[in-house]
Amino acid sequence: MRILGVDTATASASVALVEDGALLGEEVYGGTKGAADGAASQPRKNHGEIILPLIQSVLSNAHMTVADLSGIAVSIGPGSFTGLRIGLATVKGIAYGWDLPAVGISTLLATAALALAFDETICALLDARKSEVYVGFFRRERKTINAVSGESVTSISSRCQLDAGAKRESSDGSLTGSASCAGTNRRRSGR
């Protein structure tokens, strides 16, 4: 199965092409406003300007076209409202035009999936701006990542800490256990 993945949930836009679990190619546009050394950089483009060229680049570098795809995956948030709309509209248009299945993937789930070979609770965080973060807790079970709790948004000033009931000291003196966030939480609602 050849799947094209599109992520426009954050300031970075990315596209990846995967076949049967193997990465065939990827393109990432970081969209920085200026170089770290103070040198002039290219003007920042928005996702609407960059996502189609990224898709075209990934496909052409793999010597493929949209007709060679089995389906498309797209990030569905949480994240930038405008970025998400651009990604979803682009994927919906391609999927409709080429009669391809499309599936939405949680941005936090995709982030948690990066924690390979980790059997404890995974806490995925994403900047929600205005001193808040999106948070989701997940657990890997073999090759599957499952949500432990619903995704929410919480203030940065709240404390993320180990669950006192599951806390234990390991041989190196560090604390281990399941993670939980204390503080002001509210369910994600369309953000």
N, CA, C and O atoms as a DFTB+ gen file, in Angstrom:
764 C
 N C O
     1  1       0.830      -1.185       0.000
     2  2       0.000       0.000       0.000
     3  2       0.871       1.244       0.000
     4  3       1.773       1.362       0.829
     5  1       0.625       2.158      -0.897
     6  2       1.354       3.423      -0.949
     7  2       0.461       4.526      -0.396
     8  3      -0.610       4.815      -0.931
     9  1       0.930       5.134       0.690
    10  2       0.156       6.171       1.360
    11  2       0.933       7.481       1.333
    12  3       2.115       7.523       1.674
    13  1       0.260       8.543       0.926
    14  2       0.813       9.885       0.995
    15  2       0.305      10.516       2.277
    16  3      -0.904      10.565       2.504
    17  1       1.213      11.001       3.122
    18  2       0.837      11.659       4.365
    19  2       1.066      13.154       4.256
    20  3       2.111      13.588       3.771
    21  1       0.092      13.952       4.705
    22  2       0.167      15.406       4.631
    23  2      -0.099      15.980       6.018
    24  3      -1.096      15.650       6.659
    25  1       0.823      16.858       6.480
    26  2       0.653      17.491       7.790
    27  2       0.818      18.995       7.650
    28  3       1.876      19.477       7.247
    29  1      -0.227      19.729       7.984
    30  2      -0.203      21.191       7.947
    31  2      -0.696      21.773       9.272
    32  3      -1.169      22.908       9.314
    33  1      -0.588      21.002      10.349
    34  2      -1.136      21.420      11.634
    35  2      -0.288      22.461      12.353
    36  3      -0.796      23.180      13.213
    37  1       0.997      22.554      12.015
    38  2       1.894      23.476      12.704
    39  2       2.527      24.427      11.693
    40  3       2.151      24.427      10.520
    41  1       3.480      25.233      12.139
    42  2       4.171      26.169      11.248
    43  2       4.958      25.433      10.169
    44  3       5.207      25.991       9.101
    45  1       5.349      24.201      10.431
    46  2       6.046      23.378       9.440
    47  2       5.023      22.557       8.672
    48  3       4.152      21.919       9.263
    49  1       5.137      22.580       7.359
    50  2       4.291      21.724       6.527
    51  2       5.151      20.548       6.089
    52  3       6.321      20.725       5.752
    53  1       4.580      19.355       6.091
    54  2       5.355      18.191       5.672
    55  2       4.501      17.225       4.877
    56  3       3.285      17.139       5.048
    57  1       5.190      16.492       3.990
    58  2       4.564      15.477       3.154
    59  2       5.494      14.277       3.156
    60  3       6.708      14.433       3.031
    61  1       4.938      13.088       3.296
    62  2       5.747      11.868       3.261
    63  2       5.040      10.823       2.415
    64  3       3.812      10.796       2.334
    65  1       5.829       9.968       1.790
    66  2       5.318       8.865       0.997
    67  2       5.827       7.575       1.609
    68  3       7.032       7.382       1.767
    69  1       4.888       6.681       1.957
    70  2       5.222       5.426       2.629
    71  2       4.631       4.272       1.830
    72  3       3.505       4.350       1.338
    73  1       5.403       3.211       1.710
    74  2       4.899       2.000       1.080
    75  2       5.165       0.823       2.006
    76  3       6.314       0.503       2.311
    77  1       4.085       0.181       2.448
    78  2       4.178      -0.979       3.343
    79  2       5.098      -0.715       4.531
    80  3       5.908      -1.566       4.899
    81  1       4.969       0.464       5.125
    82  2       5.740       0.814       6.313
    83  2       7.115       1.385       6.054
    84  3       7.771       1.838       6.992
    85  1       7.578       1.379       4.809
    86  2       8.899       1.919       4.473
    87  2       8.758       3.330       3.910
    88  3       7.932       3.576       3.030
    89  1       9.564       4.248       4.419
    90  2       9.547       5.626       3.947
    91  2      10.223       5.712       2.580
    92  3      11.395       5.367       2.433
    93  1       9.471       6.177       1.586
    94  2      10.014       6.335       0.236
    95  2      10.522       7.749      -0.014
    96  3      11.396       7.955      -0.857
    97  1       9.985       8.717       0.706
    98  2      10.423      10.100       0.538
    99  2       9.644      11.028       1.437
   100  3       8.528      10.724       1.858
   101  1      10.247      12.163       1.724
   102  2       9.556      13.178       2.525
   103  2      10.112      14.552       2.197
   104  3      11.264      14.699       1.787
   105  1       9.275      15.542       2.386
   106  2       9.642      16.946       2.218
   107  2       9.061      17.705       3.396
   108  3       7.914      17.488       3.784
   109  1       9.860      18.595       3.960
   110  2       9.419      19.417       5.092
   111  2       9.741      20.863       4.778
   112  3      10.855      21.184       4.362
   113  1       8.768      21.733       4.976
   114  2       8.978      23.168       4.816
   115  2       8.830      23.795       6.192
   116  3       7.745      23.787       6.772
   117  1       9.934      24.341       6.715
   118  2       9.935      24.898       8.063
   119  2       9.350      26.280       8.159
   120  3       8.794      26.647       9.194
   121  1       9.464      27.062       7.094
   122  2       8.851      28.384       7.081
   123  2       9.392      29.345       8.108
   124  3       8.610      30.072       8.721
   125  1      10.719      29.387       8.333
   126  2      11.287      30.310       9.299
   127  2      11.208      31.736       8.773
   128  3      11.237      31.968       7.564
   129  1      11.108      32.680       9.689
   130  2      11.002      34.087       9.304
   131  2      12.370      34.707       9.027
   132  3      12.458      35.674       8.270
   133  1      13.420      34.185       9.612
   134  2      14.754      34.727       9.405
   135  2      15.790      33.712       9.828
   136  3      15.502      32.820      10.626
   137  1      16.983      33.839       9.304
   138  2      18.048      32.912       9.646
   139  2      18.562      33.211      11.047
   140  3      18.519      34.358      11.492
   141  1      19.045      32.194      11.741
   142  2      19.523      32.341      13.108
   143  2      20.736      33.260      13.179
   144  3      20.938      33.929      14.193
   145  1      21.550      33.309      12.123
   146  2      22.748      34.149      12.138
   147  2      22.473      35.581      11.679
   148  3      23.406      36.366      11.515
   149  1      21.229      35.919      11.477
   150  2      20.857      37.271      11.091
   151  2      20.880      37.508       9.595
   152  3      20.498      38.584       9.134
   153  1      21.327      36.515       8.820
   154  2      21.357      36.652       7.366
   155  2      19.936      36.684       6.814
   156  3      19.006      36.165       7.431
   157  1      19.785      37.291       5.663
   158  2      18.460      37.357       5.035
   159  2      18.011      35.957       4.623
   160  3      18.832      35.135       4.218
   161  1      16.728      35.690       4.724
   162  2      16.183      34.403       4.304
   163  2      15.022      34.654       3.351
   164  3      14.570      35.786       3.182
   165  1      14.558      33.596       2.743
   166  2      13.420      33.699       1.841
   167  2      12.181      34.102       2.629
   168  3      12.046      33.714       3.790
   169  1      11.280      34.862       2.038
   170  2      10.042      35.194       2.735
   171  2       9.272      33.927       3.089
   172  3       9.274      32.951       2.339
   173  1       8.631      33.960       4.216
   174  2       7.870      32.806       4.662
   175  2       6.642      32.629       3.794
   176  3       5.880      33.570       3.574
   177  1       6.457      31.420       3.305
   178  2       5.273      31.102       2.519
   179  2       4.256      30.435       3.434
   180  3       4.622      29.796       4.420
   181  1       2.980      30.585       3.104
   182  2       1.965      29.899       3.906
   183  2       1.714      28.510       3.322
   184  3       2.162      28.197       2.219
   185  1       1.000      27.695       4.071
   186  2       0.757      26.315       3.652
   187  2       0.018      26.229       2.319
   188  3       0.232      25.294       1.547
   189  1      -0.841      27.192       2.050
   190  2      -1.569      27.194       0.791
   191  2      -0.646      27.342      -0.413
   192  3      -0.958      26.849      -1.497
   193  1       0.487      28.015      -0.233
   194  2       1.454      28.197      -1.314
   195  2       2.423      27.023      -1.441
   196  3       2.954      26.782      -2.525
   197  1       2.658      26.300      -0.367
   198  2       3.743      25.326      -0.358
   199  2       3.298      23.867      -0.410
   200  3       4.079      23.018      -0.841
   201  1       2.075      23.539       0.011
   202  2       1.710      22.123       0.169
   203  2       1.657      21.370      -1.164
   204  3       2.145      20.242      -1.241
   205  1       1.087      21.953      -2.199
   206  2       1.045      21.263      -3.499
   207  2       2.444      21.060      -4.089
   208  3       2.722      19.977      -4.604
   209  1       3.345      22.066      -4.036
   210  2       4.710      21.807      -4.491
   211  2       5.427      20.724      -3.668
   212  3       6.218      19.962      -4.223
   213  1       5.166      20.646      -2.377
   214  2       5.759      19.583      -1.560
   215  2       5.264      18.213      -2.012
   216  3       6.047      17.272      -2.143
   217  1       3.964      18.111      -2.249
   218  2       3.377      16.847      -2.719
   219  2       3.998      16.459      -4.057
   220  3       4.403      15.313      -4.255
   221  1       4.068      17.416      -4.967
   222  2       4.636      17.143      -6.287
   223  2       6.094      16.712      -6.182
   224  3       6.519      15.803      -6.896
   225  1       6.855      17.341      -5.317
   226  2       8.263      17.007      -5.136
   227  2       8.442      15.587      -4.609
   228  3       9.268      14.833      -5.123
   229  1       7.674      15.218      -3.586
   230  2       7.775      13.865      -3.019
   231  2       7.427      12.817      -4.069
   232  3       8.136      11.822      -4.218
   233  1       6.345      13.040      -4.789
   234  2       5.927      12.075      -5.807
   235  2       6.936      11.989      -6.956
   236  3       7.280      10.892      -7.396
   237  1       7.407      13.132      -7.440
   238  2       8.340      13.088      -8.570
   239  2       9.685      12.482      -8.164
   240  3      10.293      11.763      -8.956
   241  1      10.158      12.756      -6.954
   242  2      11.413      12.150      -6.481
   243  2      11.300      10.632      -6.358
   244  3      12.301       9.924      -6.470
   245  1      10.092      10.133      -6.128
   246  2       9.858       8.682      -6.037
   247  2       9.444       8.106      -7.392
   248  3       9.135       6.919      -7.500
   249  1       9.440       8.951      -8.420
   250  2       9.036       8.541      -9.775
   251  2       7.618       7.977      -9.789
   252  3       7.348       6.941     -10.395
   253  1       6.717       8.689      -9.102
   254  2       5.317       8.287      -9.010
   255  2       4.416       9.470      -9.298
   256  3       4.851      10.621      -9.335
   257  1       3.149       9.153      -9.501
   258  2       2.112      10.170      -9.645
   259  2       1.010       9.850      -8.642
   260  3       1.056       8.826      -7.961
   261  1       0.032      10.722      -8.559
   262  2      -1.102      10.486      -7.664
   263  2      -1.805       9.176      -8.028
   264  3      -2.341       8.499      -7.151
   265  1      -1.805       8.822      -9.287
   266  2      -2.457       7.585      -9.728
   267  2      -1.808       6.339      -9.127
   268  3      -2.434       5.280      -9.084
   269  1      -0.566       6.450      -8.665
   270  2       0.139       5.310      -8.068
   271  2      -0.183       5.125      -6.576
   272  3       0.258       4.149      -5.969
   273  1      -0.938       6.043      -5.988
   274  2      -1.233       5.985      -4.549
   275  2      -2.394       5.036      -4.244
   276  3      -3.300       4.841      -5.054
   277  1      -2.327       4.452      -3.035
   278  2      -3.436       3.632      -2.527
   279  2      -4.375       4.465      -1.666
   280  3      -5.549       4.122      -1.521
   281  1      -3.869       5.560      -1.093
   282  2      -4.677       6.410      -0.236
   283  2      -3.857       7.582       0.273
   284  3      -2.660       7.686       0.007
   285  1      -4.529       8.469       1.017
   286  2      -3.896       9.666       1.558
   287  2      -4.285       9.795       3.034
   288  3      -5.439       9.573       3.401
   289  1      -3.314      10.154       3.874
   290  2      -3.558      10.444       5.285
   291  2      -3.273      11.924       5.518
   292  3      -2.352      12.483       4.924
   293  1      -4.058      12.551       6.376
   294  2      -3.893      13.977       6.641
   295  2      -4.068      14.241       8.132
   296  3      -4.899      13.615       8.789
   297  1      -3.275      15.178       8.660
   298  2      -3.421      15.558      10.065
   299  2      -4.733      16.316      10.250
   300  3      -5.099      17.172       9.444
   301  1      -5.433      15.973      11.341
   302  2      -6.733      16.597      11.605
   303  2      -6.731      17.403      12.898
   304  3      -7.786      17.789      13.400
   305  1      -5.545      17.652      13.430
   306  2      -5.448      18.467      14.622
   307  2      -5.227      17.635      15.855
   308  3      -5.263      16.406      15.813
   309  1      -5.003      18.304      16.928
   310  2      -5.088      19.754      17.092
   311  2      -3.962      20.456      16.347
   312  3      -2.974      19.843      15.942
   313  1      -4.143      21.758      16.180
   314  2      -3.144      22.561      15.503
   315  2      -3.742      23.847      14.974
   316  3      -4.838      24.253      15.358
   317  1      -2.994      24.477      14.084
   318  2      -3.400      25.735      13.480
   319  2      -4.694      25.546      12.677
   320  3      -4.753      24.711      11.775
   321  1      -5.704      26.310      13.006
   322  2      -6.995      26.174      12.331
   323  2      -6.857      26.395      10.826
   324  3      -7.376      25.611      10.031
   325  1      -6.164      27.451      10.439
   326  2      -5.994      27.734       9.013
   327  2      -5.155      26.661       8.343
   328  3      -5.494      26.203       7.251
   329  1      -4.063      26.254       8.980
   330  2      -3.221      25.197       8.427
   331  2      -3.988      23.902       8.230
   332  3      -3.842      23.240       7.202
   333  1      -4.798      23.542       9.201
   334  2      -5.598      22.313       9.102
   335  2      -6.597      22.405       7.949
   336  3      -6.777      21.440       7.206
   337  1      -7.238      23.549       7.801
   338  2      -8.195      23.717       6.696
   339  2      -7.510      23.572       5.345
   340  3      -8.062      22.963       4.428
   341  1      -6.310      24.131       5.220
   342  2      -5.574      24.031       3.955
   343  2      -5.234      22.573       3.660
   344  3      -5.448      22.100       2.544
   345  1      -4.705      21.858       4.654
   346  2      -4.353      20.454       4.462
   347  2      -5.555      19.589       4.141
   348  3      -5.508      18.769       3.224
   349  1      -6.625      19.767       4.887
   350  2      -7.837      18.968       4.663
   351  2      -8.454      19.248       3.296
   352  3      -8.862      18.320       2.598
   353  1      -8.524      20.514       2.912
   354  2      -9.100      20.856       1.611
   355  2      -8.249      20.304       0.474
   356  3      -8.781      19.805      -0.518
   357  1      -6.936      20.393       0.618
   358  2      -6.041      19.866      -0.417
   359  2      -6.204      18.365      -0.567
   360  3      -6.350      17.854      -1.677
   361  1      -6.178      17.657       0.566
   362  2      -6.314      16.193       0.526
   363  2      -7.691      15.785       0.016
   364  3      -7.811      14.839      -0.764
   365  1      -8.723      16.490       0.450
   366  2     -10.067      16.159      -0.017
   367  2     -10.178      16.339      -1.527
   368  3     -10.785      15.512      -2.206
   369  1      -9.599      17.408      -2.053
   370  2      -9.640      17.640      -3.494
   371  2      -8.897      16.569      -4.273
   372  3      -9.393      16.084      -5.290
   373  1      -7.703      16.192      -3.801
   374  2      -6.933      15.149      -4.485
   375  2      -7.658      13.806      -4.387
   376  3      -7.785      13.086      -5.377
   377  1      -8.127      13.480      -3.188
   378  2      -8.816      12.196      -2.986
   379  2     -10.068      12.108      -3.845
   380  3     -10.335      11.070      -4.450
   381  1     -10.834      13.185      -3.903
   382  2     -12.061      13.189      -4.708
   383  2     -11.729      13.091      -6.195
   384  3     -12.339      12.309      -6.924
   385  1     -10.765      13.883      -6.635
   386  2     -10.409      13.921      -8.048
   387  2      -9.816      12.620      -8.566
   388  3      -9.969      12.297      -9.744
   389  1      -9.145      11.875      -7.707
   390  2      -8.490      10.633      -8.126
   391  2      -9.168       9.402      -7.545
   392  3      -8.654       8.292      -7.686
   393  1     -10.317       9.581      -6.893
   394  2     -11.083       8.484      -6.297
   395  2     -10.218       7.639      -5.350
   396  3     -10.168       6.413      -5.448
   397  1      -9.531       8.347      -4.419
   398  2      -8.671       7.692      -3.437
   399  2      -9.293       7.786      -2.051
   400  3      -9.941       8.784      -1.736
   401  1      -9.110       6.772      -1.220
   402  2      -9.561       6.899       0.168
   403  2      -8.654       7.861       0.924
   404  3      -7.451       7.928       0.669
   405  1      -9.237       8.599       1.849
   406  2      -8.478       9.525       2.699
   407  2      -8.842       9.246       4.144
   408  3      -9.985       8.906       4.449
   409  1      -7.869       9.390       5.036
   410  2      -8.088       9.159       6.454
   411  2      -7.441      10.289       7.252
   412  3      -6.352      10.756       6.918
   413  1      -8.125      10.720       8.309
   414  2      -7.591      11.749       9.193
   415  2      -6.845      11.121      10.356
   416  3      -7.281      10.118      10.921
   417  1      -5.719      11.722      10.704
   418  2      -4.882      11.234      11.809
   419  2      -4.672      12.368      12.805
   420  3      -4.338      13.486      12.414
   421  1      -4.865      12.085      14.081
   422  2      -4.613      13.073      15.124
   423  2      -3.144      13.500      15.098
   424  3      -2.245      12.664      15.005
   425  1      -2.916      14.804      15.183
   426  2      -1.555      15.321      15.219
   427  2      -0.805      14.785      16.435
   428  3       0.380      14.465      16.343
   429  1      -1.489      14.687      17.571
   430  2      -0.846      14.180      18.785
   431  2      -0.552      12.684      18.678
   432  3       0.476      12.219      19.171
   433  1      -1.444      11.930      18.040
   434  2      -1.195      10.504      17.821
   435  2       0.035      10.312      16.938
   436  3       0.876       9.457      17.215
   437  1       0.136      11.106      15.879
   438  2       1.298      11.011      14.995
   439  2       2.583      11.368      15.740
   440  3       3.627      10.760      15.502
   441  1       2.511      12.342      16.631
   442  2       3.673      12.718      17.440
   443  2       4.049      11.585      18.381
   444  3       5.229      11.262      18.517
   445  1       3.067      10.979      19.029
   446  2       3.333       9.864      19.952
   447  2       3.929       8.669      19.225
   448  3       4.726       7.931      19.803
   449  1       3.560       8.469      17.982
   450  2       4.070       7.329      17.212
   451  2       5.575       7.420      16.976
   452  3       6.209       6.420      16.640
   453  1       6.148       8.603      17.147
   454  2       7.593       8.775      16.985
   455  2       8.379       8.144      18.135
   456  3       9.582       7.920      18.000
   457  1       7.735       7.857      19.244
   458  2       8.402       7.221      20.392
   459  2       8.438       5.717      20.146
   460  3       7.577       4.974      20.618
   461  1       9.444       5.288      19.404
   462  2       9.567       3.883      19.020
   463  2      10.055       3.040      20.192
   464  3      10.850       3.507      21.008
   465  1       9.582       1.802      20.276
   466  2      10.034       0.828      21.275
   467  2       9.967       1.388      22.695
   468  3      10.892       1.185      23.482
   469  1       8.908       2.074      23.023
   470  2       8.715       2.646      24.354
   471  2       7.417       2.086      24.905
   472  3       6.350       2.312      24.333
   473  1       7.498       1.359      26.010
   474  2       6.334       0.651      26.537
   475  2       5.603       1.380      27.661
   476  3       4.624       0.855      28.190
   477  1       6.048       2.559      28.033
   478  2       5.382       3.330      29.081
   479  2       4.373       4.288      28.448
   480  3       4.183       4.287      27.232
   481  1       3.741       5.091      29.270
   482  2       2.805       6.092      28.767
   483  2       3.575       7.174      28.019
   484  3       4.615       7.642      28.483
   485  1       3.062       7.562      26.873
   486  2       3.677       8.600      26.042
   487  2       2.816       9.851      26.157
   488  3       1.606       9.809      25.930
   489  1       3.447      10.950      26.507
   490  2       2.744      12.231      26.604
   491  2       3.159      13.071      25.412
   492  3       4.302      13.522      25.345
   493  1       2.250      13.288      24.469
   494  2       2.528      14.100      23.283
   495  2       2.039      15.521      23.542
   496  3       0.912      15.725      23.992
   497  1       2.891      16.495      23.256
   498  2       2.577      17.906      23.469
   499  2       2.757      18.679      22.174
   500  3       3.619      18.359      21.356
   501  1       1.930      19.702      22.001
   502  2       2.018      20.568      20.833
   503  2       1.663      21.982      21.283
   504  3       0.683      22.180      22.002
   505  1       2.447      22.953      20.866
   506  2       2.213      24.349      21.230
   507  2       0.843      24.796      20.730
   508  3       0.549      24.708      19.538
   509  1       0.020      25.271      21.643
   510  2      -1.310      25.772      21.288
   511  2      -1.342      27.300      21.267
   512  3      -2.387      27.903      21.024
   513  1      -0.191      27.918      21.524
   514  2      -0.045      29.369      21.605
   515  2      -0.782      29.920      22.826
   516  3      -1.492      29.193      23.521
   517  1      -0.602      31.190      23.067
   518  2      -1.218      31.872      24.204
   519  2      -0.929      31.145      25.520
   520  3      -1.813      31.005      26.365
   521  1       0.323      30.680      25.689
   522  2       0.792      30.002      26.911
   523  2       0.037      28.710      27.207
   524  3      -0.135      28.343      28.370
   525  1      -0.412      28.022      26.164
   526  2      -1.102      26.750      26.334
   527  2      -0.479      25.687      25.430
   528  3       0.191      25.994      24.444
   529  1      -0.720      24.436      25.796
   530  2      -0.270      23.309      24.979
   531  2      -1.417      22.329      24.804
   532  3      -2.261      22.174      25.687
   533  1      -1.435      21.663      23.638
   534  2      -2.327      20.528      23.434
   535  2      -1.609      19.324      24.026
   536  3      -0.392      19.194      23.890
   537  1      -2.348      18.457      24.673
   538  2      -1.722      17.289      25.306
   539  2      -2.583      16.052      25.064
   540  3      -3.812      16.119      25.068
   541  1      -1.921      14.945      24.859
   542  2      -2.595      13.663      24.705
   543  2      -1.706      12.568      25.263
   544  3      -0.487      12.611      25.097
   545  1      -2.303      11.589      25.923
   546  2      -1.559      10.474      26.499
   547  2      -1.858       9.209      25.700
   548  3      -3.012       8.910      25.393
   549  1      -0.806       8.478      25.373
   550  2      -0.917       7.299      24.524
   551  2      -0.060       6.175      25.095
   552  3       0.844       6.415      25.896
   553  1      -0.349       4.960      24.679
   554  2       0.450       3.805      25.065
   555  2       0.628       2.918      23.842
   556  3      -0.324       2.630      23.116
   557  1       1.867       2.491      23.633
   558  2       2.173       1.587      22.518
   559  2       1.876       0.158      22.960
   560  3       2.292      -0.264      24.039
   561  1       1.158      -0.581      22.128
   562  2       0.903      -2.002      22.337
   563  2       1.283      -2.717      21.061
   564  3       0.529      -2.736      20.088
   565  1       2.467      -3.306      21.082
   566  2       3.089      -3.924      19.899
   567  2       3.295      -2.850      18.846
   568  3       4.056      -1.911      19.079
   569  1       2.646      -2.956      17.701
   570  2       2.825      -1.965      16.639
   571  2       1.717      -0.916      16.612
   572  3       1.638      -0.118      15.678
   573  1       0.872      -0.916      17.624
   574  2      -0.273      -0.011      17.660
   575  2      -0.103       1.007      18.788
   576  3       0.384       0.674      19.868
   577  1      -0.508       2.244      18.526
   578  2      -0.541       3.291      19.547
   579  2      -2.001       3.527      19.896
   580  3      -2.818       3.785      19.012
   581  1      -2.335       3.440      21.177
   582  2      -3.710       3.656      21.621
   583  2      -3.774       4.850      22.562
   584  3      -2.871       5.067      23.370
   585  1      -4.842       5.614      22.449
   586  2      -5.054       6.748      23.348
   587  2      -5.389       6.226      24.746
   588  3      -6.200       5.314      24.907
   589  1      -4.755       6.818      25.740
   590  2      -5.036       6.482      27.136
   591  2      -6.136       7.399      27.658
   592  3      -6.952       6.997      28.488
   593  1      -6.148       8.623      27.168
   594  2      -7.166       9.602      27.555
   595  2      -7.454      10.493      26.363
   596  3      -6.757      10.435      25.350
   597  1      -8.470      11.307      26.483
   598  2      -8.813      12.229      25.400
   599  2      -7.789      13.340      25.282
   600  3      -7.065      13.629      26.234
   601  1      -7.729      13.956      24.128
   602  2      -6.840      15.090      23.914
   603  2      -7.445      16.325      24.570
   604  3      -8.662      16.507      24.583
   605  1      -6.569      17.170      25.113
   606  2      -7.050      18.381      25.775
   607  2      -6.053      19.504      25.566
   608  3      -4.983      19.299      24.993
   609  1      -6.406      20.681      26.031
   610  2      -5.496      21.819      26.023
   611  2      -5.354      22.276      27.471
   612  3      -6.331      22.315      28.219
   613  1      -4.141      22.616      27.852
   614  2      -3.870      23.014      29.230
   615  2      -2.880      24.164      29.224
   616  3      -2.137      24.343      28.259
   617  1      -2.865      24.941      30.296
   618  2      -1.922      26.049      30.361
   619  2      -0.519      25.519      30.607
   620  3      -0.338      24.492      31.260
   621  1       0.464      26.223      30.084
   622  2       1.852      25.828      30.280
   623  2       2.220      25.922      31.748
   624  3       3.063      25.161      32.223
   625  1       1.606      26.838      32.470
   626  2       1.950      27.022      33.873
   627  2       1.476      25.855      34.743
   628  3       1.937      25.706      35.874
   629  1       0.561      25.025      34.229
   630  2       0.163      23.857      35.007
   631  2       1.331      22.886      35.047
   632  3       2.190      22.906      34.165
   633  1       1.364      22.053      36.047
   634  2       2.500      21.155      36.223
   635  2       2.181      19.783      35.687
   636  3       1.166      19.192      36.055
   637  1       3.039      19.265      34.816
   638  2       2.963      17.874      34.409
   639  2       3.840      17.098      35.373
   640  3       5.008      17.437      35.566
   641  1       3.295      16.078      35.968
   642  2       4.045      15.324      36.963
   643  2       3.682      13.853      36.882
   644  3       2.731      13.461      36.206
   645  1       4.461      13.050      37.588
   646  2       4.169      11.625      37.644
   647  2       2.985      11.383      38.560
   648  3       2.822      12.064      39.573
   649  1       2.177      10.432      38.208
   650  2       1.049      10.037      39.035
   651  2       1.582       9.462      40.341
   652  3       2.299       8.461      40.335
   653  1       1.235      10.091      41.457
   654  2       1.776       9.674      42.747
   655  2       1.462       8.226      43.063
   656  3       2.257       7.558      43.724
   657  1       0.329       7.725      42.611
   658  2      -0.040       6.341      42.880
   659  2       0.837       5.339      42.155
   660  3       1.009       4.219      42.635
   661  1       1.392       5.707      41.020
   662  2       2.196       4.778      40.225
   663  2       3.687       5.093      40.307
   664  3       4.502       4.421      39.676
   665  1       4.046       6.125      41.093
   666  2       5.420       6.560      41.159
   667  2       6.276       5.519      41.877
   668  3       5.878       4.953      42.895
   669  1       7.478       5.278      41.311
   670  2       8.420       4.385      41.969
   671  2       9.827       4.837      41.623
   672  3      10.037       5.489      40.601
   673  1      10.772       4.503      42.449
   674  2      12.150       4.889      42.198
   675  2      12.865       3.739      41.512
   676  3      12.782       2.591      41.947
   677  1      13.575       4.062      40.424
   678  2      14.313       3.037      39.703
   679  2      15.719       2.916      40.292
   680  3      16.087       3.680      41.184
   681  1      16.499       1.961      39.797
   682  2      17.828       1.699      40.337
   683  2      18.764       2.895      40.201
   684  3      19.704       3.017      40.986
   685  1      18.540       3.785      39.227
   686  2      19.418       4.947      39.065
   687  2      18.926       6.162      39.851
   688  3      19.495       7.247      39.734
   689  1      17.878       5.987      40.647
   690  2      17.371       7.059      41.488
   691  2      16.327       7.937      40.835
   692  3      15.750       8.797      41.501
   693  1      16.061       7.746      39.526
   694  2      15.053       8.561      38.864
   695  2      13.662       8.002      39.157
   696  3      13.501       6.832      39.504
   697  1      12.683       8.855      39.010
   698  2      11.310       8.442      39.248
   699  2      10.693       7.969      37.947
   700  3      10.912       8.572      36.896
   701  1       9.932       6.905      38.010
   702  2       9.223       6.395      36.841
   703  2       7.772       6.194      37.227
   704  3       7.432       6.137      38.408
   705  1       6.927       6.089      36.225
   706  2       5.513       5.844      36.492
   707  2       4.670       6.409      35.382
   708  3       5.188       6.915      34.387
   709  1       3.372       6.323      35.553
   710  2       2.491       6.844      34.514
   711  2       2.403       8.354      34.647
   712  3       2.476       8.891      35.752
   713  1       2.250       9.030      33.535
   714  2       2.233      10.483      33.527
   715  2       0.816      11.006      33.653
   716  3      -0.134      10.393      33.167
   717  1       0.689      12.135      34.306
   718  2      -0.595      12.824      34.351
   719  2      -0.325      14.316      34.427
   720  3       0.744      14.727      34.879
   721  1      -1.262      15.120      33.998
   722  2      -1.100      16.567      34.074
   723  2      -2.056      17.101      35.116
   724  3      -3.246      16.784      35.119
   725  1      -1.517      17.910      35.994
   726  2      -2.347      18.597      36.981
   727  2      -2.474      20.034      36.524
   728  3      -1.584      20.545      35.844
   729  1      -3.541      20.685      36.876
   730  2      -3.709      22.081      36.502
   731  2      -5.041      22.300      35.837
   732  3      -5.942      21.465      35.918
   733  1      -5.153      23.425      35.181
   734  2      -6.393      23.788      34.514
   735  2      -6.448      23.112      33.159
   736  3      -5.704      23.483      32.251
   737  1      -7.305      22.140      33.010
   738  2      -7.476      21.443      31.736
   739  2      -8.861      21.724      31.191
   740  3      -9.814      21.908      31.948
   741  1      -8.965      21.756      29.884
   742  2     -10.281      21.794      29.270
   743  2     -10.207      20.985      27.995
   744  3      -9.171      20.953      27.331
   745  1     -11.269      20.350      27.662
   746  2     -11.320      19.490      26.481
   747  2     -11.098      20.320      25.233
   748  3     -11.533      21.469      25.155
   749  1     -10.415      19.732      24.250
   750  2     -10.220      20.388      22.965
   751  2     -11.561      20.475      22.269
   752  3     -12.277      19.482      22.140
   753  1     -11.888      21.664      21.829
   754  2     -13.164      21.849      21.149
   755  2     -12.955      22.653      19.880
   756  3     -13.112      23.874      19.865
   757  1     -12.597      21.948      18.818
   758  2     -12.466      22.601      17.535
   759  2     -11.255      23.495      17.376
   760  3     -11.192      24.264      16.417
   761  1     -10.289      23.424      18.279
   762  2      -9.075      24.247      18.158
   763  2      -8.057      23.551      17.356
   764  3      -6.968      24.083      17.143
